[in-house]
């Protein structure tokens, strides 16, 4: 699959690929419904990213707005590690160490170390979405425990979440717009009490409730005529989500079956060892088979663990990405719907038309800004997705080749040693 380059500075992003082309990039897999998997400031909205002295018409704003080409060298490095359990009278939770190293001048120091809990990551994601409604923010690992997992805070769950949180922060750090968000900086640098104080500085409950009501109203009202390029994106995301969901289910099932096979193999080898004790003449080959089975077990365990840790999480991550993309497209539609509603009000209103016209102009600017942001960020997301999926498939292929080659070598060594013994023994019997 070919990636799509970012637009040159000062140039609007190219329209999204046609629906037929996008559909052709999807992997063809049949649906499989019988498998259960686990559940699931400077802003673009007010265009404060622009110079306040420049013209405010939609066209001029689009021409000025751009994503800078990503620098060759990273200037901010983040590590999420060292999970710690905390028990209070009312709850038990895990915090993670977030270590940051940076050369950016807007930071007061070059190194920071703070501790954050999952709720803090949720807060950051919400603030980024609020400030940049049509930028694609990498999904967080799911809040709830996977189906079939009894212990909420077992080591596997904590490690899976740690990796997801690490990737979430580093995707933000790599983003040419999100990485300069003030809330992101506070998240990385503020101590716990400072972060708590900063959270309280946001809009009040009534203000947030008003935004929610307006978003719901816009969603119910819908858009009259969505631009064709966003219809195309909607269709792509729907198909992409379906395909990734099927692949996620299949990968989960394959790993589950491989683990069951591994458990059977672990019981298989000792049977040959026990048998060799009662068959004196077959003792050597039976012991050799038991040894081969044991070696294959070790290789199989390493193989299934590598797939569980490196392939399955990526596939499920992009199931969550599909839901993120749908939410971004809904927010874009809400912005357009709000603008359309004001235009309808203007058509039926006879007084205060000038004030309403000013409001409509601002909403049109906001819509144009949101559309441009989404189109450019879509290209960036699509390129990252292609790289991630290709890397995962290459890793899977290499691991499969390595696993089967090692198992083949194990059984070939058995054949070489015992086939010659069998030929020699047969010859002796014929001579007798």
Number of C-alpha atoms within 10 A of each C-alpha: 10 8 14 16 13 22 16 12 14 15 14 19 24 15 14 19 14 15 16 11 11 17 17 12 12 14 12 9 11 10 13 12 9 7 11 11 16 14 11 15 11 16 18 23 21 18 20 11 16 18 12 9 6 10 12 16 13 17 13 13 22 22 14 16 20 23 19 14 12 11 9 6 6 11 12 16 15 20 19 23 17 12 19 13 11 10 9 7 5 5 7 10 13 15 19 21 17 23 17 18 17 17 14 12 8 9 14 11 13 12 16 17 17 17 22 20 17 17 12 17 17 13 14 17 20 14 18 21 19 13 18 24 24 29 27 24 23 22 22 21 20 14 12 10 15 14 11 8 12 9 10 12 15 10 11 13 14 16 16 13 18 22 16 21 23 17 19 19 23 18 17 20 21 16 18 16 19 22 18 16 19 13 21 19 14 16 21 21 22 17 16 15 9 12 17 12 12 14 16 9 8 11 10 9 9 9 11 12 12 11 12 12 12 15 19 13 14 22 17 11 14 18 19 11 11 13 11 13 16 18 16 18 21 17 15 23 21 14 17 20 19 17 19 23 22 19 21 23 22 17 19 22 15 16 17 14 13 16 16 11 14 19 13 12 17 15 12 15 22 17 13 19 18 14 15 19 14 10 11 10 10 12 16 15 16 21 20 20 18 21 18 19 22 18 16 23 21 14 18 21 16 14 19 20 15 15 20 17 14 15 20 20 20 20 22 22 19 21 22 21 23 22 16 18 25 16 16 20 22 19 19 21 26 23 25 24 24 23 23 21 17 16 19 11 14 18 10 9 11 8 9 9 14 10 10 16 14 11 15 20 17 18 22 20 23 21 25 21 21 25 23 24 24 23 21 22 22 21 20 18 19 14 17 14 16 14 13 15 15 13 15 19 13 12 16 17 12 11 17 15 11 14 18 15 11 16 18 12 12 17 16 13 13 15 12 10 12 15 12 11 13 11 10 11 11 11 11 10 8 7 6 5
